[in-house]
Amino acid sequence: MLTANTSDIRILLIDSQALMCAGLRLILEKEPGLTVVGAAATREEALEAARMQPDIILLNLNIGSDYYLNFLPDLLGIAEGARILVLIDDFDPELQHRVVRLGVKGLVQKTEPVEALISAVKKVYAGEVWLDSRTVSHLIDELFCAREAKQTDPLTNNGIRITGRERDIIALIGEGLRNKQIAERLCISEPTVRHYLTSIFEKAGVTDRLGLIIYAYQHGLAKPPAIIHRPQNLVGR
């Protein structure tokens, strides 16, 4: 069995699709200086493989799924010093912001050429970030908005800070809108709405939409529906 050169960049692949994972392995190992040290499809496999202390963790993030995002902090806790690079399907600014906040150092769209992936691996390994200009622009805007919000927006009653976009989603939940309707109203994708709801549920300490609606009414984040008093039908007058 061949062993990796000690100077090689050691890569761990995480992908639930076996064929995609095999293809990535072939692509990466054709490049001198890159070695795939393991592959994982599930949370348990990924956490176990992270004990090999890879340099780069390459995660294939499938559209509409945040399964892997939920355990990224645990993964980084085990593979200390590893840098995470994520493959994404398309440009979804909200999703990209979320993965960057979770510690991801690079994002590569699956429509990009192989050379872009190889360059991203090497740059991220060298301590740089691999983000396109639109993502960087959105992140800068977000930082400015966060700074303004910190100066003007007080904490909610129980000490939880709710972002402006989270407030928008909570208000629409209070109106009874479903995920698809919220996505259309805010011009974002349904997966992005689900990502936000996961964060909101965690912050509010609730497990479902009803609990969130009650929380929103209690903290003034949504208005209860108005009660309309209809006059009785006066028959025979």
N, C-alpha and C positions, 0 to 999 in steps of 0.2 A: 504494500500500500504506500502510495506516495505521500510524503509529508510536505506541508507548506513551508516555504522559505520564511525564515524569521522576520525578514524585512517586508514580506507581502502584506497588503491590506486584507485583513481577515473579515469576511462578510457573512452575516447570518441572514438568510431569506425567510420571510414570513408571508405565506400566501396559502389561502385555502384551496386554490386551483392547482392541481398537481401538474397539468401540462404547462401552465404559465410558469410555474416554479422551475420546472425542468428547462424551459426555454431561457429563463433568466440565468440559470446556472451556466448553460452553454455559452451565452453571450459574455458573461463576466469572466469566466475562466479562460476565454480566448485571449483576454488582455493580460499581457505580462505584468506581474506585480499584484494581481488580484486573485484571491483564493476564497472560495465558498467553503466555510467550515461547518455549516449546518443548515438545515431547513426545517421549518415548523408550519403546521397548519392550524393548530389550536392554541388556546391560551396556555394550557398545561405544557405542551411541547415547546412553546416559545420561551416560557419562563425557565424550563429545564435547559434548553439550548443556550440561553443567555449566560449560563454559568461557565461557558467556554470563553467568556470575555472577548467577544468580537470587537473589532474596531468600528465597523459599520453595521447597522441593522437596516436592511432594506425591506420595507413593508409595502405590499401591494394592497392599496385601499380600494375595495370594490364599491361602486356607486350604491348609495342607499343603505350602507351598512356602517355602523360605528362600533362594531364588535371589538375590533382591535384597539380602538382609541381608548376604551375603558380601562385597559390594563397597561398602557404605555408608561405611567409613572412607576408601576411595579417592575416593568421590564428595565427601565433605566436604573432602578434601585439595585438590581442584581448585576447588570452589565455596566459597572461603574466605568465612566469614561467613554462609553460607546456613543456614537452619534447616529441619529435616526434620519433616514432618507425615505421619503414616501412617494410612491407612484399613485397618481390620481387620474381620473377619467377626463375631467374637464375643469375649466376655470370657474370655481365656486368660491367667491371671496370670503363668505362667511365660514365655510368649511376650512379654507386655508388658514384663516385667522385662528380658528380653534386648534388646529394641529400645531401651529407655530407656538401658541401659548402653552401647549403640552410639552414643548421642548424639542420639536422636530426642527432639524437644521437645514433641510432641503426638500424641495417639492419638484417632481419631474412629471410632466404630463405624458400619458401613454402614447400620444400622437407624435412625440418628439423622436428624432433619430437616435440610434444606438449610441452614437458619439456623444450625445448630450448626457445620457445616463452615465457613461464612463467618466466624463468630465465632472459630473456632479459628485460621483463617488470620491474622486480624487480631491476635489475642492473641499468637500465637507470633511474628509479625513484630515486635510491640512488645517482645519480650524475655521474655514470660511463658511458662509451660508450660500445656498443655491436657491434663490427666489427670483421669479420674473419681476419686471418693473411694475406691473400692475399690482402685484401682491405687496411689494415694498411701498408703493404709493398709498394703498389702502391702510397698511399698518401705520404709516406716518400720520394719516388722517385720524386713525383711531386713537393714537397717542395724544394728539392735540385735543380731541373730543374728551378723552378720559381726564386730561389735565383740567379742562374747563369744568367738567362735571364734578371733579373733586373739590373745586373752589366754590361751586354754586349749588350742587345737589346734595342735600342732607341724607344721612342714612335713614333707612326705614326704621320703624319702631323697635324691631328686635335686632338691630345692628347689622342687617344684611344689606349689602349694596346691590341694587338692581340696575343694570345698564339701560340705556335709552331704548335699544332694540328689544330687550327683554320686557320692558314696560309696555312697548307697543304690542307685543305678542300676548302678554297677560291681559291687556285691555280687550283685545279681540277675542280671547278665550272667554272673557266675561260677557261678551256679546253673544256667545254661543257659536262662534265660527269654528269650523273644522280645519284640520291642517292644510288641506288643499285650498280652502278659501283664504286662509291666512297667507299662504304662499303667494296667491294671486294678488291679494291686497298690498303686500309689502314688496312684491316683485323679487322674491327669492324662491329657492327650490323647496319642495316638500322635505327632502332629507335635512336641509338646513333648519327648517322649522322643528323637526324632531331633535336635532342637536341642541337647539336652544331650549326646548322643553325639558330635555334631560338635565341640563344645567339648572333650569328654573326649579324643577321638582326638588333637586338636591339642596338648593339654597333655601327654599321655602319649607323643606322638611315634610313634603307631601308625596303621595304615591300615585295619585290619579288626578284627572281634570276637575272632578268635583271638589277634591281637597284644595286644589289650586284656586278655584273660583271662590271658595269660602275665604281662603287666605287673602285673595285680592280684594274682596269686599271689606274685610276687616282692616286692611292696611291702606285703603283708599286708592288702590291700583286699578280698580275697575268700578264702574257704577252699577248698582243693582238695577234690574229692569223696573221701569216705572209701572205702578199699579194703576190700571185704568178702571175707573168706576163707570159702568154703563148703567143708564137709567133702566128701570124695569119696564118691560113691555106692557103698557097700559091698554089692555084689550077692552073694547066696548065703550071707550070714552070718546 
